[in-house]
């Protein structure tokens, strides 16, 4: 055209990158509101809200944003109410047939 090199030309910002920024922001909001939810539940909510987003894209953005669910905690074993450390053992009660 005018003799300018192609690398000197500027391209307008992609619409997809603007949408991706909005999507990232919404993912962070969802993760803050619903701490126990993971990316799958976030994806379902986004779809219900009307976002046309595929689960692989949500997964990629979720990872890039460093979002994650808290690790599940192990359940503590039940202890006797009296505070003793020993577990109660079943007592053996012979039936009438065995007693004879």
PyMOL commands that set and color helices and strands:
alter all, ss='L'
color gray80, all
select helices_A, chain A and resi 6-8+15-33+39-49+55-64+96-99
alter helices_A, ss='H'
color red, helices_A
deselect
rebuild
show_as cartoon
